[in-house]
């Protein structure tokens, strides 16, 4: 069971890193004109940035939960 959780933890950490890098790249690709657009609605780039950062938070939460499970199992074993 521990091996399965460690593999899941590695996958969650990798997904967190991937989402972080994709969010940063999307942020760097945004131009000043896109950020200051008077349209009143977010640009596709802003939506992608937001989606990637929300994914990062989700993957981070999964990783923290897996670490907590590993610590609980270590304490009981």
Residue pairs with C-beta under 8 A, 6 or more apart in sequence:
1 73
2 70
2 73
5 66
5 69
5 70
5 73
6 70
8 66
9 63
9 66
9 67
9 70
12 59
12 60
12 62
12 63
12 66
13 59
13 63
15 55
15 59
15 62
16 56
16 59
16 60
16 63
19 52
19 53
19 55
19 56
19 59
20 52
20 56
22 52
23 49
23 52
23 53
23 55
23 56
26 45
26 48
26 49
26 52
27 49
29 45
30 43
30 45
30 46
30 49
34 43
34 45
34 46
35 43
35 46
37 43
42 50
